[in-house]
Amino acid sequence: MMSKISDATSVEGDDGGDESTSDSNPEYAKRSLPELEAQDALYHEQDPAKIASNFGSNLLEGMSTKFAEDKVAHEGRNELYKPPSTSLLVLFLLQLTNLIIMLLILAAAASVGINASNAERNRHVLSYIDGIAIFIIVLLNAGIAALSEKSANNALDKLDAMAQPFCKVIRDGVQKDLPIAELARGDIVLIVTGDVVPADIRLFESVDLKVSLNKLGIMIGVLALAICAIIFILGILLDTKNPDDTQVPSWLYMILVAVTLAVAAIPEGIPLCVTISLASGSWDMAKKHVLVRKLAAVETLGSASVICTDKTGTLTEGKMTMVRIWTGLQDYGISGKGFDPTVGHVYRADNYPADTPVMTEPNGYEEACINANHDASVYCTLSIAVLCCNAELCCETDDDTGQTTWVPKGNSSEAPIVVAGAKVGIQKADLEARYPRVSEIPFSSSRKMMVTVSCCPMVGWEVGYPVSARDLPFCKYIVAVKGAPNYVLQLCTQILRDDNSTLAPMDESARAAVMERVDSLSEQALRVLAVAYAPLAELPFNPDPEDADQALSPDERFNLLARDLTFCGLVASIDPERAGVNLAIQKASNAKIRTVMITGDYLKTAVAIARNITLPEGLLETVVDCADMRPSGQYLPDDEMDLLTTKVKVFARAKPEDKLEIVRSLRRQAFVCAMTGDGVNDAPALKEADIGVAMGIQGTEVAKGASDMILTDDNFCSIVSAVEKGRVIYAGIQKFVAFIMSVHLSEVLQIAVCIASGLPIMRQPLQILFLVLCTDLPPAIALGLEPGNPDLVMQEAPRPKKQPVVLPWMWTTIVMNAVLLATVTIAVYLVALHIYCGEFLQRNIVDEHRTGCTIWEGGAEYVRYNCLETHGEDTVDCTICKTEGILYARTVAFISVVLSENLRAYTSRSFDTPVWYQTFSNPAMQIAILWAQIALYGGLFIPGLNSDILILDPYGIAWYGWVLAIIGALCTLILCELYKALFRHNYWSQKVPSADTTKQMPLTIEMDDFNTSWGCSKSDGVLVN
């Protein structure tokens, strides 16, 4: 590990980071650049102990927690200044720049312009009610959107806070994990490979260091403008007048109608629904141990066709326990589970079958337990292994229960070595105190081994007797090596034997015996490491050169140290499979998702683990040693690599760069690839993958920073759950897009039919805008929150990544539902016109030559005026009843369309399942419909809102008007369900072709165009076409 100390120019000291210092930085943060450079040189040239003392710290003990917390409170948090989040007012103003909102403002201006152009109109404030109301609705709509975006941003900020990086700090003489923001100037920081450097620090000890919504938006926009132009021209040609004011020129009236129609045609609620759906999905995933860093990854998961996963800690528990030692050509077993060094013993296992289950204590094992002092080979092997470890074992006590727990800290593969050593009396702290480390070469994926050099303070090496008598006088240093057996064996020239701990040459027969035992242990799903050493009379290099430029590179030091090694033995550990991983792999397989295990383990170990988790089908064809991908040091040609990655499910002895090549090969074949990783070298592969998944427990900060999401429990099952949720979210997006578009298309059809046929226009502009808020948005948002049917979504093949949300078969459904809704609503409107006006068409209603009242006789008692009494028996002045009759008909049609859309929201919960199946399983839908109904009755019965703004009259429609509206809604529901039943087989036959996990079209996803088209932030995007 590396120890670093933060100095006077640390981030936490310079900017404070805390909100209280955001306006006035500390004095030392205001110095000139030359002053800062001079101070920087001063601190980095001073003795580390003196610097630590200046800051009230100590190189060994660190600062006290109380002192450090006081410094943070006084000097500020260790974080760069963050601009305040966008205020609600700014978000509100930004909504007004949206194209849709601008169209609404244009509609309001057109309404005001119509009134202002009429010189004969009485200049009462109510004459401008349309324009005023549109402006109010613009503000209301912008306010709702701003509140929703603010809420979504707050949710995402909380998710970001959950992913804040941590660092290891020494305080009160104890190593602690603290958020980087809580560092104080003077803290002693420990950094290992993959950690983020948390501040400006002084080093004092070290070892080697998409399909987008843009297309859909453009298409809808062009279509809406075309429809508006057609209707505008049609209205001018037919000289369509405002039935409420025939004095207004038709062209002015048609401008208002056309602009309002454009607003009705463009589903502006889609971005808001998408944001809420994805943000809600992110929170649900967080509850399932998946922390989303990039919102777009939520939806992309639904198209994942391959999951490339690590083994250790993901498919397995990551709690390795050493169960076997092979040294001196003898077998030994180790009993006891977990990390408690006081439980378990080492025993001779030669008399037990090789296939004896590990982690068990065979009968009579007590008699085979050894006294470590009498078995030098075991003691030597474990001592060398412990010297070559950085992991530590700590006993922690729960403050509440008082229960003690042994907790390993450090590399998971080193923890079982430290535990096993403690079981034979080798305490790591004591051993390192007697044999202090003077140099280290960390594990490398290319070298496949770790090397340490320790100083032997006495002549000879007293830990066991691993060296021959002739070496004792010269053994001043000991080189300890552990790593992959096949790599370590190549560097060994001798082997430790059991006959009085003598050495023998490492000839071919000895090498074959070792590899045979490696294979035997690997076939039991054990992770096997080889342990070796070399005595040194003198170091072949200077470990602490005065000039840093003279320091040797790790590879140069490795070549000098790792030579003429003596092979001690093998240590084998088991990492049990995680509970539920078999079912998760089976669920992924049912969903046509191929699970690929990429591990650095030996081939036979990987094969044994794959069998245990039921991963491969046809094992021999689906397992490969990654060395075969680069037979001559170069990777195979692309076509050969693609052929390999198409079928292989287990990659053994993999390096981080192998992961990158595997991902590239899969993406060349258009697989949508999710890749897991935890190390710093995994970052390129995580970036390259469609979905990078970092480990939250074992993962480095670099890997987390390169990922799209983080597994907070490092569990493969969580990935499958996230894929399932991603598919459910995508299905919800499809549902609400289809619902919104069919509703808006229906509104367009209704108005278009009225204009083309000469009917009084069914819907006033403000009524359309009211419907957008009360009818479209709440149910659409609820559809985006549909729980879905996990069993169904995980039975389908993954969709192609660039698949549009609105599929060909969905267009048919959207159009048919829109036509059915429009047809029923127009039918209700025609019947209402006949009841209340006696005629269907506007020109007949205002016919000056009518000789009698044609209003339905059943409704005569509800007529407020008797025109016959006013004008006599021979002539009828229908203008008295005309305005109110049309008003009643519009009211009935308005009620009917709201009820129809509310009922149709339930049928839109599934494209093929009947509405009566689990009708009320989505609580959000009940809330949405309740809101829509409250809005409906508020609009109908609140004085002023009903008569002056929405221009509705629920009092005059009588009971049969309500019955007619309800019948229309029920007819819409029945017809939509009949269509669903009649075309269900067509749905299954025409549903988008499954994304074959062996071959897909090359597809990509981009977000930027969507953001420009719909005027929302990048994190609020949706991946739809």
N, C-alpha and C positions, 0 to 999 in steps of 0.2 A: 504494500500500500504506500501511498504518498501522503506526506503530511505537509500542509500548507498553512500559513498564517496570514490573515488579512491585515493590511497595513493602513497607513494614514490616507492613502489614495484609494481606498476600497470604495465600491459602489455605495455600500451602506453609509459610509462616512461622508461621501461627496454630496449626494443629492437628497439625502434624508428619505426620500421616497414617500413619506407620510403626507397625508393631505394637509396637515397643519403647516408643513414647510413648503408646500407647493408654490406659494406666492413669493416667499422670501427664502432663498437658499442660504445655508450656513455660510459664514465668512470664508471658510476654506474652500468652498465651491465657487467663489467669485474671483479666485486668483487668476493672474495672467498665465498664458501657456508656458513662457519661460520659467515662471515661478513653480508651476506644477511639475515641469520636467526636472528642475533642480531638486525639488522635494522628492520626486519619484526615485531619482538616482540615489539620493541620500538614504532613503529607507531600504532600497534594494542592495545597498552596499554595506549596511550596518550588520552587526552580529544579530542573528535571529533572537537570541536570548535577551539582548538589550531592547530590541523592538517590542518583544512580548512584555517586558517589564514596564516599558513606557505606556503600554495600553492596559496595565493592571492584569496581565495574563501570565501564564507559565507554560513552557513548552510541554511539560509532562502532564500537568493537572488541568490546564486550561483556565478559564475564568469561572467564578462561581455563578450559579444560575441567577441569583438575585442581582449581582453586579451587571451581568450581561443584559438582563431585562431592563434595568435602569438606564443603561447606555442606549438601548433601542428606543426607550421612551423619550430620552433626551435628544438623541441624534437622528432619530427617524428609522424607518424600516429599510431593509436592504432590497430596494426595488426601484427601478427606473420610474420616473414620473409618468403617471398614466393620465391622459386627459379625461376629464369627467365624461361619464356616459351621456349620450345624446339626450337632451331634456325632452320632456313630453311636448313642450311648446314647439321645439324645432322639428320633432317628428310630425307634429300636426301640420306645420307649414310645408314640410316636404311632401305631405300627402296632396297638397294643393297643386303641386307641379306634375302630378300624375296625368297622363293623357286622358284617362277616363274622367277624372275630376274636372279637367279643363273642358271636356265636352259638356259636362253638367253645367259648368259656369256659362258656357256658350248658350246652352238651352235657357238658362235663367235670363241672360242678356237678350236673347231673342224674344222671350216672353215680355220683358219690360219694353223692348222695342216695339212690339205689336201694340201694346197699350199706348205708348207715347205717340205712335204714328196716327192713332185714331183721334182726330181733333174733336169729334162729337161726343166722345166718351166722358162721362162725369168723372172728374178727377178725385174720386174717393179712394182711400187707401186700399180698399178691397179690390179695386180694379187692377191692382198690381199683385194680387195674392199669389198668382202662379209663379211669377219671378221671385217674389220674396220667399215663398215656400221652397222653391228649388234651391235657393241660396241656403236656407236653413238645413235642408237635407244634405246639401254638399258639406256643410260644417259638421252635421251629425255623422255622416259617413266617414269623413276624414278623422273625426274624433274617435270613432270606433276602431278604425284601422290603426290610428296612432296608439291607442290604449293596448290593442292586441299586439302590436309590434314591440311596445315597451315591455309588456308582460313576457313575450317570447325572448327578448334580449336579456331580461332579468334571469329567466330560466337558464339561458345559455351561459350567462356569467356565473351562475351557481355551479353549472357543470364544469366550467373552466377552473373554478376554485377547487373542485374535487381533484383536479389533475395537476395541482401545483407541485413543482419539483421539491424534493427533500435532499438534504445533505447530511453527512455524518460529522458530528462536532464533539470535541472533548470539553465537557464542563464538569466541574467538581470531581475531576479525575475519572469520569465515567463517559463512555461513548454513547451519544444520543443521536437519534434521527430527528432533525428539525426542519421545518419549512425554510427554504432559502431566504425568504423575506424576513425571517426572525433572527438572522445573523447579526452580531454586533462587531464593531471594529475591535480586533484583538482576539477573536475566536480562533481556536485551533481546529482546522478543517482537515478531515481525512478524505482523500479522493482516490478512487480506483478507476480502472478502465471503464469508460462508458458514462461516468458521472459528468454532469454539467459543472464547469468551473463557476462557483457561485458568486464571485466578486473579484475585485482587483486584489490579488493576494501575493504574499512573499513566500516563495518556495524555500523550505529549509531542510527537507529530507525527501528523497524520491527514489523510486525505481522506475523502470521503463514505462516510461509512460505509453359538349357531352350530349345522347339526343336531348335537346333543350326545348323549353316551352316557346322558344323564339318562333319556330315554324308554325306552331299552333296559333300563337298570338298574331303573327303576320296574316295567316290565313283568315282568322276571325275578323281582324281589322279590315282587310280588303273586302271580305264578304259583306261586312256590315255597311261599309261605305257604298258598295255597289247597290245593296238593297235600299239604302237611304236615297241614293240618286234615282233609282227606278221609281220608288214610291213618290218622291218629290215630283218627278216628271209626270207620273200618272195622275197625281192630285191636281196638278196645274191643268192637264188636258181635260180632266173631268170637272174642273172648276169646283173642287171640293171646298165647302165653306165650313166655318166653325158653327155648329148648330146652335151654340149659345149666343153667338154674335155674328150674324150673316153680313154685317157691314165691313168686317175685317177682310182685306184682300186675300184671295186664296193663296197667293205666293208667300205672304207673310205667315199665314197659318201653317202652310206646308213646311216652311223652314223649321218651325217649332216641332211639328210632328216628326220630321225627318231626323232632327238632332236627338229628340227624345227616343226615337226608334233606334238610333245608333247606340244610345246608352243602354237600351233594353237588349240589344243584340250582343253587346260585348260583355262577357261574364267577368266583370272586374273582381268578383269575390274569390276567384281561383287562387291568386297569390296568398291572400290571407288564410284561406283554408289549408293551403300547402304548408305554410309556416307553422300553423297550429298543429297540423298532423305530424310533421316531422319533429317539432319540439316535444310534443307529447310522447311520440315514439322514443325519443332520446331519454326521457325521464323513465319510461317503462323499462328500457334497456339498462339504465343505471341500477334499477332495482334488481335486475338479473345479472349484476356484476359486469356489465359492459358499459364502459364510459366512452361516450361519443365525443371525439375532438372536432370532427368535421361533419356538419349536418348532412351534407350530400351523401355521406357514406351510409346513412340509415337506409336510404332507398336503394343504393347500389347493392347492398347486401342481398336484396331480394333476387338479384340476377346472378349471384355467385354460383359457379358451376364446378369449381375445384377449391378445396380447402387444403392448403399446404401447411402442415402443423409440425411444430417441434414435438419431441417425445417427452423429455424430462420436464416435469412440472405441469405439462399441458394434458397429455394423454395419461401420464402417471401422476402420483401424488407429489412428487418432488421432495419426498422425505426418505432419502436413501439410508439403508441400514446395511452395514457390512455383515455378511453371513459366511464368507469363506476366505481362507488364506491358503495359498499354496507356496511353500517355501522349503528349501532343503529337500526337494523332491517328495515332500510329505503334504498330506491334506489336513487342514484344520477347520473346524467349524466354530462359529461364534453365536452364542445364544443371546436372547434378550432383544426386545423390540424398542423402537424409538430412540431417543437421544440420552436416556438416563445411563450414565456410565457405571452406576452402582448395581445395575441389573444385568446379569448375564456373565458368561465365562467363555474362555477359549478352550476347546477340547480337540483331541486327536480324532480325526474323522476317517482314518484309513480303513477302519473295520466296518464302516457304514457304506451302503451302496451309493454310487455316484449320483443316482437320481433321488436320493433322500430329499424330501421337500425342505426348502430353505426356511429359515426363521422358525424352525421347530427344534425341540430338544429330544433326540432319540433316547430310547431306554438305555439306562446305564451310562449316560453321558458324564455324570458326575465323576465316575471312575477315570474318565478320559481327560478330565480337566487338567491342565498343565500348570506347573509353577513356572512363571515366565523366567525366573532366574535360572532355571534348569534347561531352558530351551532357547539357546542363543539365537537361532535362526528366526524364530518368531519375533523375539524382542528386537533383533536387528532390523527386520523388515518393517515393523511398525514404527521403530524409531526413525528410520530413514524417511518413511512416508510422512510422519508427523513433522519432521524438520522441513519437508517440502510442501507445507500447507500454510495458508493464510487464514483459514477458518478458525473460529474460536468457539468455545463452549461456555455458556453462562448459565448460572442458576438464578432465576428470577422468582420473586415472591409476590403474589397477588396481595395488594394492600387490603382488599375487602375480605377475602377468604383465608388469607394466610397460607395458601397452598403454594408449594414451590414447584417450578417447572424448569426443566433443562432446555435451553433454547440455543440452537446453533446460529452463529452469525458469520456470514461469508458465503463462499461457493458451496452449493448444495452437494457437489460430488466430493468435497473435502471433509464435510462434517462427519460422515461415518468413519473416516480414518482417525479423526481426533477422538471420537467416542470409543472406537475399538482400542486405541492406544491407552486410554484411561482405564479400560477394563483389565489391562495387564500392568497397570501401575505407571504408565508413561503419561505424566502431566505435561501438557504442551508448554505452559508458562515456565515450569521448572527446567524442562529440556532446553528451551531457548535461552534461559538465563545461563545455563552451563555452556551452551554452544551457540553463542550469539551469531546472528546472520550478518554477513558482510557484503553479500551480493545476491541479486535475484534476477532471473530471466523469466518473466511471466509466461504462462501458457499461451501458445500461439496456434491458430488453426492450421498453419502451415507446418510448424514443427511438431505439433501434437504432443507436446510434453512441456513440463515446467522444470526449471533448474534453480537450485539455491546453493549457496556456498556458506558454510558455517565454520567458525573458528574453533579449533580444539585447544583448550587452554593448557592441557597437560601433554606430555610425551605419550603418544599412543592414544587410542580412542577407547574410553572405558565403557561405552554403551555396547554391551555384547562383545563379540570377538570376530568382527567381520573381515578383518584384514590379516594377512599372513604375518608371521613373526618378522620377516625381513622388512615389512613396510612400517612397523610400529615406530621406529625412531624418526621416520620422516613424515608421519601423518600430522601435519600441522593444521591442515584444512581438510574438510570433508565436503565433497560435492554430492548433493542428493538430487535424484531425478525420479520423476514419476510421470507416466503418460501412457499412450496407446501401446500395447504390447508389441505389435509388429514394428513400430517405429523405434522403441527402446531397444529391442533385441538387435537391431542393425548396428547399434553402437556398443554392444557388450562383447567383451573378449573372454570373460570368466563368469562362472556361475557358482553360487554359494551352495555347498552340499551339506548334508545332515551329519556326516561322519565327523564329529568334533569340530564342525564349522570350518572345514577346510574348503579350499577353492579348487575348481577344476576348469579346464579350458572350455569355452563355449564353442563346441564343435557342432557339426550338423546334426548328430544324434541328439545332443542336448537341446539344440534349438528346436528340433522336431518334437521332443518331449514337452517342451514348454508350450508350443503352439497347439499340440494335441490337448493339453489341459485347458488352454484358452478356449478352444472350440467346445470342450465339454462344459465348461462353466457358462459360456455364452449361450449355449443351447438351453440353459435353464433360465434364460432372460435376465442374466446377471451382467452388470456393467463391470468389466474387468480392467484393472490398471496394473501396469508393471512397475516395479520399484527397483532402482539400481543406485549404485554409488561409485565414487572414485576417490581414493585418498590423494591429497596433494601435499607436497613438501613446501611449495611456495605458490602464490597466486601468479598466473601467467600475465597479469595486467594490473594496473593501478586502479583500485576501485573508487578512489576519490582524487582524481587529478585536479590540480589547481586551475588549470585552463580547461574550461568545459569543451573547447574545440578538440582537445586531445582525447576525450572520452570515446571509448569504443562503442560501436552500435551493438544492439542485442544479438544480432546474428554473428557478429565477429566474436563476441564473448562466448556465445554458444559453441562456436566451432573450436574455441580453445579449451572449453571445460568439458563438453559432452564427448569424451573420447576414452577409449580403453576402460569402459565401465564394467563393473562387477554386478551381475544380475542377482538380486536378493530373492525376489518372489513375486507372486501375484496376489492382489487383494480384490475381492469380488463383492459388490454390493447390489442389493435389490431395491428397485423403486416400484412399489406396487401400483397396479393400474388404478386409476380413479374410479370411484363408484359411479356407475351410470354411463361410463364412456362407451361401453359396448352398445347400449341402447341408442346413444347419440349418433354413433357411426351408422347404425342400422337406419335411424331416422333420416340421416343425410343420404344414405344409399337409396332409400325409398323416394327421396326427393330428386333423384338422379344427380346428386352431387357426389363427386369423387373425392374421397379423403386420401390425401397423400402424406405419409409420414417421412419427414426429413430429419435424420439424426446423425450425430457424429459417432455413434456407437459402432462397434465391430459388427460385421455383416450378420453373423449367426445370432448375436444378441438382438439385433433389429428384427430378424426373422422370428425369433422366439416371442418377442413382445407383440409383434404383429399377429401371431397366432393367438396369443392370449386375449387380444382385443378384437378378434375376428375381423381383422382389417382386410387381408387380401383374399381374392378368389382366384385360384390357380396360382399358388404361391411362387412357383419357379419362374413364371413369366412376369411377375409384378414386383420383383425385388432386384435391385441393382446396387453394386458398389460404385460410389461416385468416381472412384479412380478409373473406372471403365469409360467414363465420359471424357476423360482427358488422358488417353493412353500414352501420348508422347509429350505431355505437358500442355498441349493445346486442346481446346474443346473440339468435339466432333463437329462436322459441318451441320448447318442448320437443319437440313432435311433429315439427317440421322438423329440429331437431338430431338427433333419433333416426333419422330417415330418412337423414340425411347420414352419421352415424357407423356405420350398419348396413353400408354398402357401401364406404366410403372406406378405402383402405389407405395413402395418403400425405397427410399434412398438412404443407404448406409454410408458411414465414414464421410459425411458431407462437411464441406467447408462453407463459410459464409458466402464466398464467391460462387459456390455451386448453387446456392439458393437463388442468386441473381440470375444465373444462366437458366435455371429451371423456370423461373417466373417469365423470363423473356421468351422462352420456347412456348410456354403455355399461352401467353398473350399473342404470339404470332399465329397461333391456331384459333384465336378469338375466344379462348376460354376466359371467363371472368374469374379472376384468381384472388383468393384471400390468403394472405401469407402471415404467419406468426413469427415473432422474433423477440429476442431479449437482449442480445449483445450489441455493442457499438458497431461491430462489423455487419450486423444484420440490417443496419439502416438503409443501405442502397436497395436491398431486396424489398424492404417495407415500402420505400418510396416508389419502386417500380411496379409493385403489385397494384391491382385495382383497389384492394382494400388491405391496408397494412394494419396488422393487429399486434400490439405490443403487450408484453406481460407486465402487469401492475406490481407484482410482488418481486419477482426475480429480474425484471427488466431494468435496463439502464435508462437514464434520463435521455440519452441520445436516441435510443430506440423508441422511447415514448414520443419524443419530439418529431420523429419521422413517420409516425403512425397516424392512421385515421381514427382508430379507436383503441382503447386499453381494456384488457381483461383484469378486473380488480381481484379476481380469484385465480388467475392463471389456468382456468379450467376449459378444456375443449368443449364440454357440454354447453358452456356459455356461448361459444361461437355458434353452435347449431341453433340455440335459442334465439340468438340475434338474427340469424338468417331467416328463421321462422317469422320473427317480428318484422323484418324488412319486407318479406313477402306480404304479410298482412297489411302493412302500411301502403305498399304499392297497390294492393287490391282496393284499399279504401280510397286512394287517390283516383283510381279508375272510376269508382262508383260516384264520387262527388263531381268529378268532371262530367261524366255522362248525365248526371242529374241536372247540374247547372246549365249545361249546354242545351238539353232538351227543353228546360223551362224557358230559357231565353229565345230559343227557336220558336217555341209555341207562341210567345208574346209577339214575335215578328209576324208569324202567320196570321194571328188574329187581327192585327192592325192592317196587314196587307189585304186580307179578305174584305174587311170593312170598306177600305178605300176603293178596291176594285169593283165591289158589288153595289156601291152606293149606300151602304148601311151607315147610320150614324156611328162615328168611330167609338168603339167599345170602351177604350181605356183613355183616360185623361193622362197627361204627362206625369202629374204628381202621383197618380195611382200606380203607374209603372215603377216609379222610383220607390214608392212605399213597399211595393211587392218585392223589389230587389232586397230591401233590408229585412222585412219581416218574414218572407217566404223562402227566399233563396238561401241566404247565409246560414241561419241557425241549423236547418236540416242538413245542409251541405257540410258544415263543420262536423256535425254529428256523424255523417257518413265517413268522414275522414278519421273518426275515432272508433270505427267499428272494431269490435274484438276479433272478428273474423272466425274462421274455422281452421285451427292449426292442422287438424287431421287432413283436411282437404288440401290446403295450400302446400303441405309437405308431401303430397302425393303427386304433385305435378312437376314436370321438368322445369329447370330454371329458364327464364325468358332471356332472349338475346339482350345484350346491354343497351343497344341502340333502338330497341323496340319502342314505338310510340305508345303513349298512353291510350289514345283513341285508336283502336284497331278497326279493321274493315268491318268485322261483324258488329262492332259496337256502333259504328256509324249508322248501320241499319236500325239498331235498337233505338238510338237517339232520335233519328228521324221519325220512326214509327211512333214512339212515345210522344214526341212533339205533335205529330199529326193527330193522334188520338186525343190528346189534351186540348188542342186547338179546336178540333171538330166538336167535341162535347161542349166546350165553353161557348163556341159560336151557336150551337144548337140551343143551349140554355138562353143565350142572349136573344135569339130569334123568337123563341117562345115568350120570353119576357116582353119583347117589343110588341108581340101580338096581344099579350094580355093587357099591357099598360097603354099602348098607343093604337092598337087595332090594325097596324100595318107593319110590314117588315122594313121596307125601304124608306129612306129619308124623304125622297121626292113625293112619295104617296102620303107620308105622314103630314106634310105641310101643303098638301094639295088644296088650293083655294076653292075648288069647285065641288068639294064634297058636300053632300046633302044630308048626311046623318052621322051620328057618332058610332064609331065601329069598335070602341073599347069593349073588351070581353064583358058579357053581361054579369058573370059571376063576380066581377070586381067593381061593378057600378057603385055599390054602396061605399067603396073607398075613394071614389072620385070626389075631390074637394070642390070642384066648380061645376055648375050645371050650365053648359054653354047654350043649351036650347032656350033656357029662360032668358039668357042675355041677348040672343040674336033671333029668337023666334023659330017657327017651324020650318021655314024654307031654307035657311042658310045656317052653316055651322062654322064657328071660328075655332079651329083646332089649335091655334097658337097658345091658347090658355093651358091646354093639357099637354101639348107637345113637349115642353121643357121638362115638366115633371115626369111624364111617361118615360122619356129617354133616361132621366135621372134614376128612376126606379129600375129600369132594365139594366143599366150599368151597375147599380148596386147589387142586383142579384148575380150578375155575371162576375163581379168582383168577389163576392162571398164564395161563389162556386169555385172560382179558380184557386182561391186560398185553400179551401177545404180539399180540393183535388190535389194540389201540390203537397199538402200535408200528408194525405193518404198515400200519394205516390212516393213520398220519401220512404215510407215503410217498404213498399214493393221494390224500391231501388236499392235496398240493402243487399240484394242478390240478383244476379243476372239470370239465374235459372231456378232458384229455390222458391217455392210458393210463399206468399206473404204470411200465411198462418204458421209457418214453421219458425219457432223461437222469435215470435213477433216483438216481444219486449225484452230481448236479451241485451240490448244496448241502452243503458241508462241515459246516456247523452242524448239519444233520440227523443226520449220522453221529455227531457228538459227543453230541447229545441222546439218540439211541437207545442209545448205549453207556452213558450215565449211567443211563438207565431200566433197562437190563439189569443193570447193577451193583447198582442199588437193589433190583431184583427178587430177585436171587440172594442179596444181603445179607439181605433180609427173610426169605428161605426158610431160610437155612442158618446165620445167626448165632445161637448159642445164647442163649436168653432172649428175644431179639427175635422169633424165630419162634413159640415156644411160649407165652410169657407175655404178649406185647404184641399181635402180629398174630394169634395163635392159628391158626397154620398148621403142617402136618406134611408136609413134602416126602418124608420117608422111607417113609411108609406107603402112598403112592399107587401104588407099583410102577411098572414101565415103561409099562404100558398107560395109567396116568393121564397121563403125559407125552405119550404119543401122542395121547390124546384132546384134551388142551389144544392141541397143535400143530395137529391137524386142525380144531379149532374156529377157531383164528386164521386158517388158510388159507381156510376156508370164508367167514369174514368178508371177507377180502381179495377173494376171487373174487366174492362177491355184490355188494360195493360197486363193483367194476369192471364187473360186468354191468349194474348200475343206471346207472353212468356212461355205458356204451356205449348202452344202450337209450334213455336220455333225453338223449343228447347233442344231438340235433336240437331237443329241447324247450328245452335250455339256450340255444341260439343264437336261437331264435325268441322266447323270453320274457325274454331278458336285458334289463336296464334300457334303456329307450329312450335313444338317444344324445342328449347335450346338444346340440341343434341350435345352431350358432353364429350363427344369425340370429334365434332366438327361444327363450327359456327362461322357465320359471316364476320369479317373483321369490323368491329363496331367500337365506337368511343362515345364518351359523354363529355359534354362541355356545359358550363354554367353561365359564362359571361353574357352570351346573347340574351338569355332569359332575363338577366338582371336589367339590361338596358330596355328590353321590350316592355317589361311589366313594372319597372320603376321601383324595385325592391332591393334590399341589400343582398350581397352574395350569399350569406348564410341562410337567407330566406328562400333560396332557389328551390326548384323542383326539377327532377329529371324526367320530363315528359315531352312528348312531341305534339 
